[in-house]
């Protein structure tokens, strides 16, 4: 309960920091998130009606039922790292009445707003000290100090686990895929942690997967040339979509604002948008890269898609929300001939690092942080961090709740069997923490929604759950 209220206060501070006539979009996001947190707290035995009335008196009538999507496409954009420059607008209704979020500003404007404030300030308002207090007034090293291994899963032993991911806005539900051709959904609560269900059906190694926003569906890609859609409750394969070119499928991601659409990358250099309800390719939703498509990432509103290939290039595509059409915008050669195996996008990193950013692993023994400089997804290198990565497909992530902590942190696997935490604003000695315990290259890492747990997977099939030390 205390953790929930801490998040409620953090959201309050975030809203107060930006509650001005020029940023009306934060009101919509704020009310959604705070109402969700209050409903979670209601599970502890408190009467939600009074809180809802008080919230309505202070901030106006709530509109949760009308503003949220149906439960099948429930938005996960409620964590503190996803408060975007968006609001609902009646003019954004499509011909059939479907709601679309509409950007209210450019990336340049977003970056300018993010950086607004007196030089050297932590938060551009008078609530900076309150924000610091909500973070526990602790250092970045203390925030990312882990007490040790919470649990170890080895159901995929001797077969690499290339990807793993906690479910959206969930503390205890985790999934991973394996080169043994299966996926596992694991639950960490109640104790002891266990494998909830195993997804079997692919005829080859599973290369990637993605949770739907409502966590009821997982899509996965495999070297067998199929995209499979799974029911996460009972492990059933709902649909199998074969690649028309019979090529190996290497990566996939959901369109964040419309989970009926999934983008898939294959070994014949092609990107394709697939309608998972029909299993058919979307007209105009295809493009070709210079190499095998290894990594995909949307920006939070789903307007820009970045794709990386095995020849060292990152392409940006403009995504048409109404039709699913992809339009190639920019190309950046990160390192000629090096595989771009991981891309993560973030609209802002922390109160000190406020630029829209992209985090890239490129098999050049460096983790690369780029600034997004315009609406076409153009990238500008901000800095790099040394890691061991020359051939393995190592992945990295932004930390989900670091916005209220001093400093900004990213986490990555490494071929030296370690997990590294880097402070993106520290010029020297950027390593904040280093976790050791894996027996092979660490291929992927994932935080749960409140950063209390970190999962990491390696090339030997081991998944380790690390627990953050509680102060």
C-alpha positions in Angstrom: 0.0 0.0 0.0 2.8 2.4 0.9 4.4 1.7 -2.6 1.1 2.6 -4.3 0.7 5.8 -2.4 4.3 6.8 -3.2 3.5 6.4 -6.8 0.3 8.5 -6.4 2.4 11.3 -4.8 5.0 11.0 -7.6 2.3 11.3 -10.2 0.9 14.4 -8.4 4.3 16.0 -8.4 4.7 15.2 -12.1 1.3 16.7 -12.9 1.9 19.8 -10.8 5.3 20.3 -12.6 3.6 20.6 -16.0 0.1 21.9 -15.2 0.1 25.0 -17.3 -2.2 26.3 -20.1 0.5 25.3 -22.6 0.5 21.7 -21.6 -3.2 20.7 -21.3 -2.4 17.1 -22.5 -0.9 16.2 -19.1 -4.3 16.6 -17.4 -5.7 13.6 -19.4 -2.7 11.4 -18.7 -2.6 12.4 -15.1 -6.2 11.6 -14.3 -5.9 8.2 -15.9 -2.8 7.3 -14.0 -3.9 8.6 -10.7 -7.2 6.9 -10.9 -5.6 3.7 -11.7 -3.3 3.9 -8.7 -6.2 4.8 -6.5 -8.1 1.8 -7.7 -5.1 -0.4 -7.0 -5.0 1.0 -3.5 -8.7 0.3 -3.1 -7.8 -3.4 -3.3 -6.2 -3.0 0.2 -9.7 -2.4 1.7 -10.3 1.3 1.3 -13.5 2.7 -0.1 -12.7 4.1 -3.6 -15.9 6.2 -3.8 -14.6 8.9 -1.4 -11.3 9.2 -3.1 -12.9 9.4 -6.5 -15.1 12.3 -5.2 -12.2 14.1 -3.8 -10.2 13.7 -7.0 -13.2 14.9 -9.0 -13.6 18.0 -6.7 -10.0 18.9 -7.1 -9.3 18.0 -10.8 -12.7 17.8 -12.4 -14.9 14.9 -13.3 -13.2 11.6 -14.1 -13.7 10.0 -17.5 -12.1 6.7 -17.0 -14.8 4.7 -18.7 -15.0 6.8 -21.8 -11.3 7.6 -22.2 -9.9 4.1 -21.9 -9.9 1.6 -24.6 -11.7 -1.7 -24.4 -10.0 -4.1 -22.1 -8.5 -6.1 -25.0 -6.4 -3.1 -26.0 -5.9 -1.5 -22.6 -3.2 1.1 -22.7 0.0 0.4 -20.8 1.1 4.0 -21.3 0.4 4.7 -17.6 3.8 4.3 -16.1 5.7 7.5 -15.4 8.0 7.1 -18.3 5.1 7.1 -20.9 3.6 10.5 -20.2 3.6 11.8 -23.7 2.7 15.0 -25.4 -0.8 13.8 -26.3 -4.4 14.4 -25.5 -7.7 13.2 -26.8 -9.3 15.4 -29.4 -12.8 15.0 -31.0 -11.3 15.9 -34.3 -9.1 12.8 -34.1 -12.0 10.4 -34.5 -11.7 8.3 -37.6 -14.5 7.6 -40.1 -15.7 4.7 -38.0 -15.5 6.5 -34.7 -12.3 4.8 -33.5 -10.2 7.0 -31.2 -6.7 8.0 -32.3 -4.2 9.9 -30.2 -2.9 13.0 -32.0 0.5 14.6 -31.5 0.2 18.1 -30.3 3.8 19.0 -31.1 7.0 18.1 -32.8 10.1 16.3 -31.4 11.9 19.6 -31.4 9.1 21.2 -29.3 9.0 18.2 -27.0 12.7 18.4 -26.3 12.4 22.1 -25.8 9.6 21.7 -23.3 11.4 18.9 -21.6 14.5 21.0 -21.1 12.6 24.1 -20.0 13.6 25.6 -16.6 16.5 27.5 -15.0 20.0 26.3 -15.8 21.0 23.5 -13.5 17.5 22.9 -12.2 16.4 19.3 -11.6 12.7 19.9 -12.2 11.4 23.1 -13.9 9.1 23.9 -11.0 9.1 24.6 -7.3 8.4 21.0 -6.5 11.9 19.8 -7.2 12.6 19.0 -3.6 9.3 17.2 -3.2 10.2 15.1 -6.2 13.6 14.4 -4.7 12.0 13.3 -1.4 9.7 10.9 -3.2 12.7 9.2 -4.7 13.8 8.6 -1.2 16.6 11.2 -1.3 18.9 8.4 -2.3 21.7 8.2 -4.9 21.4 6.5 -8.2 23.7 3.8 -6.9 21.5 3.2 -3.9 18.4 3.1 -6.1 19.9 0.3 -8.2 21.6 -1.7 -5.5 20.4 -5.3 -5.7 20.4 -7.6 -2.7 21.0 -10.7 -4.7 19.2 -13.4 -6.7 15.5 -13.7 -6.0 15.0 -16.8 -8.2 16.6 -18.7 -11.0 14.7 -20.4 -13.9 16.4 -23.1 -15.9 13.6 -24.7 -17.9 15.4 -23.8 -21.1 18.8 -25.0 -20.0 21.3 -25.6 -22.8 19.2 -23.4 -25.3 19.8 -19.7 -25.4 17.1 -17.3 -24.2 17.4 -14.4 -26.6 14.5 -12.3 -25.3 12.5 -11.9 -22.1 10.1 -9.3 -20.9 7.9 -8.5 -17.9 4.2 -8.1 -18.7 2.9 -4.5 -19.1 2.4 -2.7 -15.8 2.9 -6.0 -13.9 5.3 -6.8 -11.1 5.2 -10.6 -11.2 4.4 -11.9 -14.7 7.4 -12.6 -17.0 7.8 -14.3 -20.3 10.8 -15.5 -22.3 11.5 -17.2 -25.6 14.1 -19.8 -26.4 16.0 -21.3 -29.2 14.6 -24.7 -28.2 11.4 -23.6 -30.0 9.2 -22.7 -27.0 8.2 -19.8 -24.9 7.6 -19.7 -21.1 5.3 -17.5 -19.0 6.5 -17.4 -15.4 4.9 -16.0 -12.3 6.8 -14.7 -9.4 3.9 -14.5 -6.9 2.7 -16.2 -4.9 5.9 -17.7 -3.7 7.6 -19.9 -4.8 8.1 -18.5 -8.4 7.0 -21.0 -11.0 6.5 -21.6 -14.7 2.8 -20.8 -15.3 2.5 -22.1 -18.9 4.7 -23.2 -21.7 3.9 -22.2 -25.3 4.8 -24.9 -27.7 4.2 -25.2 -31.5 7.0 -23.5 -33.3 9.0 -25.8 -35.5 12.2 -23.8 -35.0 14.1 -21.5 -32.6 11.9 -18.6 -31.3 13.7 -15.3 -32.1 11.4 -12.7 -30.6 8.0 -12.0 -28.9 5.9 -9.2 -27.6 3.1 -8.8 -25.0 -0.1 -7.1 -26.0 -1.0 -4.1 -23.9 -3.7 -6.0 -22.1 -1.2 -9.0 -21.5 -3.8 -11.5 -22.8 -1.9 -12.1 -26.1 1.7 -12.8 -27.0 3.0 -12.7 -30.6 6.2 -14.6 -31.4 8.5 -15.0 -34.4 10.6 -18.1 -35.3 13.1 -19.3 -37.7 10.4 -21.7 -38.9 9.0 -18.8 -40.9 5.8 -18.3 -38.8 4.3 -15.6 -36.7 2.2 -17.2 -33.9 -0.5 -15.6 -31.7 -0.9 -17.1 -28.3 -3.5 -16.9 -25.5 -1.4 -16.2 -22.4 -4.1 -17.6 -20.1 -4.0 -21.2 -21.3 -1.1 -21.3 -23.8 -3.3 -22.0 -26.9 -2.0 -20.9 -30.3 -4.8 -18.8 -31.6 -3.4 -18.2 -35.1 -0.4 -19.1 -37.2 0.7 -16.7 -39.9 3.2 -17.9 -42.4 5.7 -15.6 -44.1 4.7 -15.5 -47.8 8.4 -15.6 -48.8 9.0 -18.6 -46.5 11.8 -16.6 -44.9 13.0 -16.8 -41.3 11.2 -14.3 -39.0 13.6 -12.5 -36.7 11.8 -9.8 -34.8 8.3 -8.4 -34.0 6.6 -5.6 -32.1 3.0 -4.4 -31.5 1.9 -1.1 -32.8 1.5 0.7 -29.4 -1.7 2.5 -30.2 -3.4 -0.4 -32.1 -2.6 -3.9 -30.9 -4.4 -5.3 -33.8 -1.3 -4.5 -35.9 2.1 -6.2 -35.5 5.3 -5.3 -37.4 7.5 -8.2 -38.3 11.0 -8.3 -39.7 12.5 -11.2 -41.7 15.8 -12.6 -43.0 15.1 -11.4 -46.6 15.4 -7.7 -45.5 11.7 -7.1 -45.4 9.4 -5.3 -42.9 5.7 -6.1 -42.9 2.7 -4.9 -40.9 0.4 -7.8 -40.2 -3.3 -7.6 -39.0 -3.4 -10.3 -36.3 -7.2 -10.5 -36.4 -7.2 -11.6 -40.0 -3.6 -12.9 -40.4 -3.2 -10.8 -43.5 -0.6 -8.3 -44.5 -1.6 -4.7 -44.5 -1.6 -3.0 -47.9 1.2 -0.4 -48.0 2.6 -1.7 -44.7 5.8 -3.2 -46.1 9.3 -2.0 -46.9 12.8 -3.3 -47.5 16.1 -2.7 -45.6 19.7 -3.2 -46.6 20.0 -6.4 -44.5 18.3 -8.9 -42.3 15.9 -7.1 -40.0 17.0 -7.8 -36.4 15.4 -5.1 -34.2 12.3 -2.9 -34.1 11.0 -0.1 -31.8 8.2 2.4 -32.0 8.2 5.7 -30.3 5.5 5.8 -27.5 2.7 7.3 -29.7 3.4 4.8 -32.5 4.1 7.5 -35.1 7.7 6.6 -35.8 9.2 3.1 -36.2 12.9 2.4 -36.1 14.3 -0.8 -37.6 17.9 -2.1 -37.4 19.5 -4.6 -39.7 22.6 -6.8 -39.7 24.6 -4.4 -42.0 24.8 -1.6 -39.4 21.9 0.6 -40.5 19.0 2.0 -38.6 16.0 3.1 -40.6 13.1 5.3 -39.4 9.6 4.9 -40.9 6.6 7.1 -40.5 3.6 5.0 -39.6 0.1 6.0 -40.8 -2.2 5.4 -37.9 -5.3 5.2 -40.1 -4.1 2.8 -42.8 -1.0 1.0 -41.3 1.1 2.3 -44.2 4.9 2.6 -43.7 6.8 5.5 -45.3 10.6 5.3 -45.2 12.1 8.5 -43.7 15.7 8.4 -42.7 18.7 6.0 -42.6 21.7 6.1 -40.3 24.7 3.9 -40.8 25.8 3.2 -37.2 28.7 0.9 -38.1 29.1 -0.7 -41.5 28.7 -4.4 -41.3 27.7 -4.6 -37.6 24.4 -6.0 -36.5 21.9 -3.6 -34.9 20.3 -6.2 -32.5 18.5 -3.9 -30.0 16.7 -0.6 -30.2 14.8 1.0 -27.4 13.0 4.4 -27.6 12.1 6.8 -24.9 10.5 10.2 -25.1 12.5 11.5 -22.1 14.9 9.8 -19.8 14.8 11.7 -16.6 14.6 15.2 -15.1 18.3 15.7 -16.0 18.2 14.1 -19.5 15.0 15.4 -21.2 15.6 14.7 -24.9 13.7 12.1 -26.8 16.3 9.3 -27.0 17.1 5.9 -28.6 19.3 3.2 -27.1 21.1 0.9 -29.5 23.2 -2.2 -29.3 25.3 -2.6 -32.4 28.0 -5.3 -31.9 30.7 -2.7 -31.7 31.6 -3.3 -28.0 29.7 -0.1 -27.1 26.2 0.7 -26.0 25.1 3.8 -28.0 22.7 6.5 -26.8 21.2 8.7 -29.5 19.1 11.9 -29.4 16.0 12.0 -31.6 16.2 15.4 -33.3 13.2 15.7 -35.6 9.8 14.3 -36.6 11.4 12.0 -39.2 13.3 10.1 -36.5 16.7 11.6 -37.4 19.3 10.5 -34.8 22.3 12.3 -33.3 24.8 10.4 -31.2 24.8 11.7 -27.6 27.3 9.3 -26.0 28.4 5.7 -25.8 29.3 3.2 -23.0 31.9 0.4 -23.2 30.5 -3.2 -23.0 31.6 -6.5 -24.4 29.6 -7.1 -27.5 31.2 -8.2 -30.7 28.9 -11.0 -32.1 26.1 -11.9 -29.7 22.7 -10.3 -30.0 22.7 -8.4 -26.7 19.8 -6.1 -25.7 19.5 -3.1 -23.4 16.7 -1.1 -21.8 15.9 2.3 -20.3 14.9 2.1 -16.6 11.1 2.6 -16.4 10.7 4.8 -13.3 13.8 6.8 -13.1 12.2 10.1 -13.9 12.0 11.1 -10.2 15.5 10.1 -9.3 18.6 12.1 -9.5 20.5 10.9 -12.6 19.3 8.6 -15.4 20.1 5.0 -15.8 20.2 2.4 -18.6 20.8 -1.3 -18.2 22.4 -3.8 -20.7 23.6 -7.3 -21.0 27.1 -8.1 -22.1 29.2 -10.9 -23.5 31.3 -11.1 -20.4 28.3 -12.6 -18.5 27.5 -9.5 -16.6 24.6 -7.0 -16.3 25.7 -3.3 -16.4 23.9 -0.2 -15.1 25.1 3.1 -16.6 24.4 6.6 -15.6 23.8 8.5 -18.8 24.7 11.9 -17.3 27.9 10.9 -15.6 30.9 11.8 -17.6 33.4 9.5 -15.8 32.9 6.2 -14.0 29.4 5.8 -15.6 29.0 2.2 -14.2 26.5 2.4 -11.4 26.2 -1.3 -10.7 27.4 -4.6 -12.1 25.6 -7.9 -11.6 27.5 -11.2 -11.8 26.1 -14.7 -11.7 25.5 -15.8 -15.3 27.4 -18.6 -16.9 27.4 -17.1 -20.4 26.8 -13.9 -22.4 23.8 -12.0 -21.0 21.4 -11.5 -24.0 18.5 -9.5 -22.5 17.3 -7.7 -19.4 13.9 -6.5 -18.3 12.5 -4.5 -15.3 9.1 -5.1 -13.8 6.9 -2.0 -13.6 8.1 -0.7 -10.2 11.8 -1.6 -10.7 11.7 -3.9 -7.6 12.8 -6.8 -9.8 15.2 -7.2 -12.7 15.2 -10.3 -15.0 18.2 -11.2 -17.1 18.7 -14.1 -19.6 21.8 -15.7 -21.1 23.1 -17.9 -23.9 23.0 -21.0 -21.7 19.2 -20.8 -21.1 19.4 -19.4 -17.6 17.0 -16.7 -16.4 17.9 -14.9 -13.2 15.6 -12.7 -11.2 17.4 -10.0 -9.2 15.8 -8.2 -6.3 16.4 -4.6 -5.6 17.5 -3.9 -2.0 14.8 -2.2 0.0 15.9 0.7 2.2 
